[in-house]
Structure formats: structure tokens, C-alpha cells
């Protein structure tokens, strides 16, 4: 009798453990959204006009690198435009970044860009090198940080080509460039046309240059 009770108890325990493992397995995905995202946006947007407020975007993200540029392409679930964020930096930074495509949420805060993976526990933090991290970002733990001298975005409206959308970039000191907005002495600029819009913020080692194109 006692042996039967012990066997029954052991079997019950194994079933309970198995059920627990199944509940936390692949079929029961954990929510990896940033719990502090709304708080971050609230503090960043405080006192800003509506047109200058940051929002949270979500979709498929692909990150690519060249010698001096990190590009973060975001394809949102339902949007009339494609969005590309970029960090201008040097090869010592781009060579350390290798991230596969996947779902993520993105917070663009002018001098700071947060890409939080929704597929795995990983938070990427891109920022202007000379800029100090705001206190409200201290709540996010274990961010992988990447610094650069230029951080911005470029969008292309549906039905238009990339070439027809305006381009904003940071020009290093001593480099000649024609700019329709921004120019020497400017640390930020932005412009737009029917094909898209762009915006960039630069460090003191460079200046902002925005080139608005007509269709």
C-alpha cells in the first residue's frame, strides 16, 4: 500500500514538472517589450511640440554595416513608408556589430536610438559619442552601446524611389558639401518632400547637411 502511494506521488511530481516545462517552453513565448518604453517617451516628449515628439515603432528590423555606417531598416506592420535609421561612426565600431534580422521595437530620441529585440533578450543602444546618456535610460539594463558622430533617419514614401527622397548626413570637418539646409556650424537639420523625409544630429566634430530633392 505504502509502495503504491509512493509510486503515485512520484508519478504526480513528474507530471507537474513536465507541465511546468511545457508552459515555459517555445509554445509559451515571453513578452520582451520594454516595460519602461512609455515612461521614456513621456519624459523625452515633455514640453515638446506635437510635431517633434518621439514615438515607439515596431516591426521587422534588419541591421547592416559598412566601413563607417550602421543602418537599421524598419519594416512596420502597417505603414505607408519605409524607415531607415543610421549611425555614422568608424570601423572599430561597425566591426563589433553583428545582428540578425528579427522583430523589434525602436525608440528614436534624436541623439539616442534604442532597438529592443522581441525575439531574444537583447537591447542595442546607438548614440552621439559626445552626448551623455539621459537618466531615464538608466532603467534599461545590459544595453550594448555603439557611439558615432552622426545619428539620423531617412524615410521613403510608398510608390517613390530611394533616390527621390531627401538625404541628411553629417559631414566631417574639412569636407566640402552643398547643403540646402544645415551647413557649417549646424549640429542638426531636417527636411522633407513628397517622397520622404530625413533628419540628422551630429557631434561637434562634424556638421549637419540636408539636401532636399524635388520630384
C-alpha atoms as a printed R data frame, in Angstrom:
    type eleno elety resid chain resno      x      y       z
1   ATOM     1    CA   UNK     A     1  0.000  0.000   0.000
2   ATOM     2    CA   UNK     A     2  2.752  2.412   1.021
3   ATOM     3    CA   UNK     A     3  4.684  1.474  -2.102
4   ATOM     4    CA   UNK     A     4  1.650  2.275  -4.278
5   ATOM     5    CA   UNK     A     5  1.241  5.667  -2.603
6   ATOM     6    CA   UNK     A     6  4.933  6.469  -3.147
7   ATOM     7    CA   UNK     A     7  4.742  5.466  -6.808
8   ATOM     8    CA   UNK     A     8  1.610  7.564  -7.273
9   ATOM     9    CA   UNK     A     9  3.280 10.559  -5.630
10  ATOM    10    CA   UNK     A    10  6.383 10.211  -7.811
11  ATOM    11    CA   UNK     A    11  4.286  9.983 -10.972
12  ATOM    12    CA   UNK     A    12  2.292 13.069  -9.952
13  ATOM    13    CA   UNK     A    13  5.529 15.008  -9.335
14  ATOM    14    CA   UNK     A    14  6.925 14.097 -12.770
15  ATOM    15    CA   UNK     A    15  3.694 15.185 -14.470
16  ATOM    16    CA   UNK     A    16  3.804 18.514 -12.618
17  ATOM    17    CA   UNK     A    17  7.433 19.137 -13.671
18  ATOM    18    CA   UNK     A    18  6.640 18.214 -17.267
19  ATOM    19    CA   UNK     A    19  3.654 20.590 -17.318
20  ATOM    20    CA   UNK     A    20  5.785 23.388 -15.899
21  ATOM    21    CA   UNK     A    21  8.441 22.908 -18.581
22  ATOM    22    CA   UNK     A    22  5.840 22.922 -21.331
23  ATOM    23    CA   UNK     A    23  4.273 26.112 -20.005
24  ATOM    24    CA   UNK     A    24  7.603 27.927 -20.211
25  ATOM    25    CA   UNK     A    25  8.813 26.307 -23.414
26  ATOM    26    CA   UNK     A    26  8.773 27.501 -27.041
27  ATOM    27    CA   UNK     A    27  4.991 27.420 -27.197
28  ATOM    28    CA   UNK     A    28  4.722 29.944 -24.373
29  ATOM    29    CA   UNK     A    29  6.836 32.899 -25.512
30  ATOM    30    CA   UNK     A    30  7.839 35.557 -23.022
31  ATOM    31    CA   UNK     A    31  6.866 39.186 -23.661
32  ATOM    32    CA   UNK     A    32 10.137 41.022 -24.335
33  ATOM    33    CA   UNK     A    33  8.682 44.511 -24.825
34  ATOM    34    CA   UNK     A    34 10.375 47.255 -22.801
35  ATOM    35    CA   UNK     A    35  8.211 47.835 -19.749
36  ATOM    36    CA   UNK     A    36  9.756 51.323 -19.407
37  ATOM    37    CA   UNK     A    37  9.125 52.447 -23.022
38  ATOM    38    CA   UNK     A    38  6.087 54.598 -22.209
39  ATOM    39    CA   UNK     A    39  7.924 56.237 -19.299
40  ATOM    40    CA   UNK     A    40 10.931 57.002 -21.507
41  ATOM    41    CA   UNK     A    41  8.739 58.548 -24.202
42  ATOM    42    CA   UNK     A    42  6.801 60.566 -21.630
43  ATOM    43    CA   UNK     A    43  9.982 62.083 -20.183
44  ATOM    44    CA   UNK     A    44 11.547 62.719 -23.587
45  ATOM    45    CA   UNK     A    45  8.389 64.300 -25.044
46  ATOM    46    CA   UNK     A    46  7.675 66.511 -22.027
47  ATOM    47    CA   UNK     A    47  7.394 70.117 -23.209
48  ATOM    48    CA   UNK     A    48  7.988 69.258 -26.870
49  ATOM    49    CA   UNK     A    49  5.552 70.339 -29.612
50  ATOM    50    CA   UNK     A    50  3.498 67.522 -31.119
51  ATOM    51    CA   UNK     A    51  5.432 67.511 -34.409
52  ATOM    52    CA   UNK     A    52  8.717 66.933 -32.557
53  ATOM    53    CA   UNK     A    53  7.590 64.099 -30.290
54  ATOM    54    CA   UNK     A    54  9.118 60.645 -30.399
55  ATOM    55    CA   UNK     A    55  7.035 57.514 -30.862
56  ATOM    56    CA   UNK     A    56  7.661 53.803 -30.500
57  ATOM    57    CA   UNK     A    57  7.773 51.780 -33.707
58  ATOM    58    CA   UNK     A    58  7.547 48.033 -34.087
59  ATOM    59    CA   UNK     A    59  8.229 45.682 -36.969
60  ATOM    60    CA   UNK     A    60 10.879 43.629 -38.740
61  ATOM    61    CA   UNK     A    61 14.332 45.116 -38.266
62  ATOM    62    CA   UNK     A    62 17.424 44.473 -40.373
63  ATOM    63    CA   UNK     A    63 20.799 45.898 -39.341
64  ATOM    64    CA   UNK     A    64 23.633 46.217 -41.857
65  ATOM    65    CA   UNK     A    65 27.104 47.716 -41.574
66  ATOM    66    CA   UNK     A    66 29.682 49.211 -43.906
67  ATOM    67    CA   UNK     A    67 33.088 50.635 -43.052
68  ATOM    68    CA   UNK     A    68 31.709 53.748 -41.340
69  ATOM    69    CA   UNK     A    69 27.924 53.317 -41.253
70  ATOM    70    CA   UNK     A    70 25.384 51.260 -39.328
71  ATOM    71    CA   UNK     A    71 21.938 51.153 -40.949
72  ATOM    72    CA   UNK     A    72 18.817 49.997 -39.113
73  ATOM    73    CA   UNK     A    73 15.948 49.314 -41.543
74  ATOM    74    CA   UNK     A    74 12.473 49.001 -40.042
75  ATOM    75    CA   UNK     A    75  9.514 47.490 -41.892
76  ATOM    76    CA   UNK     A    76  6.443 48.292 -39.808
77  ATOM    77    CA   UNK     A    77  3.385 46.068 -39.769
78  ATOM    78    CA   UNK     A    78  1.192 48.704 -41.440
79  ATOM    79    CA   UNK     A    79  2.850 51.824 -42.804
80  ATOM    80    CA   UNK     A    80  2.940 53.919 -45.959
81  ATOM    81    CA   UNK     A    81  6.680 54.494 -45.682
82  ATOM    82    CA   UNK     A    82  9.914 52.610 -45.124
83  ATOM    83    CA   UNK     A    83 12.190 53.849 -42.351
84  ATOM    84    CA   UNK     A    84 15.966 53.664 -42.109
85  ATOM    85    CA   UNK     A    85 17.893 54.877 -39.086
86  ATOM    86    CA   UNK     A    86 21.642 55.285 -39.303
87  ATOM    87    CA   UNK     A    87 24.692 55.845 -37.146
88  ATOM    88    CA   UNK     A    88 27.778 57.346 -38.767
89  ATOM    89    CA   UNK     A    89 30.819 56.029 -36.973
90  ATOM    90    CA   UNK     A    90 34.173 54.339 -37.642
91  ATOM    91    CA   UNK     A    91 35.246 50.802 -38.490
92  ATOM    92    CA   UNK     A    92 36.228 49.971 -34.907
93  ATOM    93    CA   UNK     A    93 32.536 50.243 -34.009
94  ATOM    94    CA   UNK     A    94 30.941 48.618 -37.065
95  ATOM    95    CA   UNK     A    95 33.262 45.610 -36.871
96  ATOM    96    CA   UNK     A    96 31.868 44.676 -33.450
97  ATOM    97    CA   UNK     A    97 28.217 44.631 -34.537
98  ATOM    98    CA   UNK     A    98 26.621 41.510 -35.967
99  ATOM    99    CA   UNK     A    99 22.869 41.253 -35.517
100 ATOM   100    CA   UNK     A   100 20.459 39.035 -37.495
101 ATOM   101    CA   UNK     A   101 17.114 40.324 -38.713
102 ATOM   102    CA   UNK     A   102 14.101 39.947 -36.449
103 ATOM   103    CA   UNK     A   103 11.165 41.643 -34.791
104 ATOM   104    CA   UNK     A   104 11.997 44.605 -32.577
105 ATOM   105    CA   UNK     A   105 10.647 47.821 -31.123
106 ATOM   106    CA   UNK     A   106 12.508 51.051 -31.868
107 ATOM   107    CA   UNK     A   107 12.662 54.326 -29.933
108 ATOM   108    CA   UNK     A   108 14.300 57.245 -31.776
109 ATOM   109    CA   UNK     A   109 15.196 60.124 -29.452
110 ATOM   110    CA   UNK     A   110 17.280 62.446 -31.707
111 ATOM   111    CA   UNK     A   111 20.718 61.777 -30.186
112 ATOM   112    CA   UNK     A   112 19.759 58.327 -28.934
113 ATOM   113    CA   UNK     A   113 18.285 55.257 -30.648
114 ATOM   114    CA   UNK     A   114 17.126 52.134 -28.820
115 ATOM   115    CA   UNK     A   115 16.474 48.867 -30.662
116 ATOM   116    CA   UNK     A   116 14.921 46.237 -28.401
117 ATOM   117    CA   UNK     A   117 14.672 42.730 -29.839
118 ATOM   118    CA   UNK     A   118 11.335 40.966 -29.414
119 ATOM   119    CA   UNK     A   119 12.819 37.611 -30.448
120 ATOM   120    CA   UNK     A   120 15.548 37.391 -27.832
121 ATOM   121    CA   UNK     A   121 16.756 39.335 -24.811
122 ATOM   122    CA   UNK     A   122 18.930 41.968 -26.484
123 ATOM   123    CA   UNK     A   123 18.890 45.775 -26.390
124 ATOM   124    CA   UNK     A   124 21.062 47.845 -28.740
125 ATOM   125    CA   UNK     A   125 21.791 51.485 -27.891
126 ATOM   126    CA   UNK     A   126 23.108 53.883 -30.543
127 ATOM   127    CA   UNK     A   127 24.072 57.446 -29.631
128 ATOM   128    CA   UNK     A   128 26.111 60.538 -30.449
129 ATOM   129    CA   UNK     A   129 29.520 59.963 -28.888
130 ATOM   130    CA   UNK     A   130 29.798 63.270 -27.018
131 ATOM   131    CA   UNK     A   131 26.258 63.094 -25.631
132 ATOM   132    CA   UNK     A   132 25.612 61.869 -22.106
133 ATOM   133    CA   UNK     A   133 23.076 59.103 -21.591
134 ATOM   134    CA   UNK     A   134 19.857 60.572 -20.103
135 ATOM   135    CA   UNK     A   135 18.974 59.409 -16.592
136 ATOM   136    CA   UNK     A   136 15.653 57.951 -17.781
137 ATOM   137    CA   UNK     A   137 17.559 55.374 -19.856
138 ATOM   138    CA   UNK     A   138 19.331 54.014 -16.778
139 ATOM   139    CA   UNK     A   139 16.284 51.817 -16.161
140 ATOM   140    CA   UNK     A   140 17.232 49.664 -19.166
141 ATOM   141    CA   UNK     A   141 19.803 47.100 -18.115
142 ATOM   142    CA   UNK     A   142 22.575 45.428 -20.157
143 ATOM   143    CA   UNK     A   143 22.362 47.597 -23.275
144 ATOM   144    CA   UNK     A   144 25.019 47.084 -25.962
145 ATOM   145    CA   UNK     A   145 26.274 50.608 -26.674
146 ATOM   146    CA   UNK     A   146 27.534 51.968 -30.006
147 ATOM   147    CA   UNK     A   147 28.817 55.553 -30.384
148 ATOM   148    CA   UNK     A   148 29.138 57.672 -33.516
149 ATOM   149    CA   UNK     A   149 29.373 61.235 -34.789
150 ATOM   150    CA   UNK     A   150 26.038 61.271 -36.636
151 ATOM   151    CA   UNK     A   151 22.614 59.762 -35.878
152 ATOM   152    CA   UNK     A   152 19.543 60.217 -38.026
153 ATOM   153    CA   UNK     A   153 16.698 58.789 -40.065
154 ATOM   154    CA   UNK     A   154 15.512 58.653 -43.651
155 ATOM   155    CA   UNK     A   155 12.048 57.640 -44.815
156 ATOM   156    CA   UNK     A   156 10.752 56.825 -48.275
157 ATOM   157    CA   UNK     A   157  7.029 57.060 -49.012
158 ATOM   158    CA   UNK     A   158  5.329 54.156 -50.748
159 ATOM   159    CA   UNK     A   159  5.484 54.500 -54.544
160 ATOM   160    CA   UNK     A   160  8.684 56.584 -54.548
161 ATOM   161    CA   UNK     A   161 12.291 55.593 -55.134
162 ATOM   162    CA   UNK     A   162 15.079 55.975 -52.590
163 ATOM   163    CA   UNK     A   163 16.862 58.421 -54.899
164 ATOM   164    CA   UNK     A   164 13.895 60.828 -54.904
165 ATOM   165    CA   UNK     A   165 13.744 61.089 -51.093
166 ATOM   166    CA   UNK     A   166 15.852 63.718 -49.286
167 ATOM   167    CA   UNK     A   167 19.094 62.710 -47.600
168 ATOM   168    CA   UNK     A   168 20.519 64.092 -44.353
169 ATOM   169    CA   UNK     A   169 24.037 63.334 -43.183
170 ATOM   170    CA   UNK     A   170 26.896 64.568 -41.000
171 ATOM   171    CA   UNK     A   171 29.920 65.986 -42.810
172 ATOM   172    CA   UNK     A   172 33.299 65.725 -41.121
173 ATOM   173    CA   UNK     A   173 35.284 68.939 -40.681
174 ATOM   174    CA   UNK     A   174 37.294 69.872 -43.759
175 ATOM   175    CA   UNK     A   175 34.949 68.098 -46.194
176 ATOM   176    CA   UNK     A   176 33.195 70.258 -48.793
177 ATOM   177    CA   UNK     A   177 29.455 69.744 -49.338
178 ATOM   178    CA   UNK     A   178 26.475 71.642 -50.742
179 ATOM   179    CA   UNK     A   179 23.517 71.682 -48.342
180 ATOM   180    CA   UNK     A   180 20.019 73.082 -48.837
181 ATOM   181    CA   UNK     A   181 19.670 73.180 -45.041
182 ATOM   182    CA   UNK     A   182 22.171 72.816 -42.266
183 ATOM   183    CA   UNK     A   183 25.749 73.515 -43.284
184 ATOM   184    CA   UNK     A   184 28.879 74.541 -41.415
185 ATOM   185    CA   UNK     A   185 28.183 75.302 -37.769
186 ATOM   186    CA   UNK     A   186 24.901 73.324 -37.732
187 ATOM   187    CA   UNK     A   187 24.653 70.301 -35.456
188 ATOM   188    CA   UNK     A   188 21.229 69.209 -36.713
189 ATOM   189    CA   UNK     A   189 18.911 69.635 -39.667
190 ATOM   190    CA   UNK     A   190 15.880 68.076 -41.271
191 ATOM   191    CA   UNK     A   191 13.899 68.357 -44.478
192 ATOM   192    CA   UNK     A   192 11.088 66.649 -46.396
193 ATOM   193    CA   UNK     A   193  9.364 66.352 -49.759
194 ATOM   194    CA   UNK     A   194  6.598 64.179 -51.202
195 ATOM   195    CA   UNK     A   195  8.963 61.225 -51.472
196 ATOM   196    CA   UNK     A   196 10.047 61.193 -47.844
197 ATOM   197    CA   UNK     A   197 11.823 62.986 -45.048
198 ATOM   198    CA   UNK     A   198 15.141 62.975 -43.246
199 ATOM   199    CA   UNK     A   199 16.686 64.254 -40.038
200 ATOM   200    CA   UNK     A   200 20.162 64.098 -38.512
201 ATOM   201    CA   UNK     A   201 22.004 65.161 -35.348
202 ATOM   202    CA   UNK     A   202 25.790 65.491 -35.314
203 ATOM   203    CA   UNK     A   203 28.641 65.795 -32.849
204 ATOM   204    CA   UNK     A   204 30.915 68.845 -32.697
205 ATOM   205    CA   UNK     A   205 33.466 67.096 -34.915
206 ATOM   206    CA   UNK     A   206 31.087 67.359 -37.882
207 ATOM   207    CA   UNK     A   207 28.224 69.471 -39.208
208 ATOM   208    CA   UNK     A   208 24.729 68.584 -40.393
209 ATOM   209    CA   UNK     A   209 23.889 68.681 -44.089
210 ATOM   210    CA   UNK     A   210 20.400 68.118 -45.520
211 ATOM   211    CA   UNK     A   211 19.712 68.005 -49.251
212 ATOM   212    CA   UNK     A   212 16.050 68.368 -50.241
213 ATOM   213    CA   UNK     A   213 15.273 66.945 -53.681
214 ATOM   214    CA   UNK     A   214 12.321 67.833 -55.892
215 ATOM   215    CA   UNK     A   215 10.280 65.230 -57.755
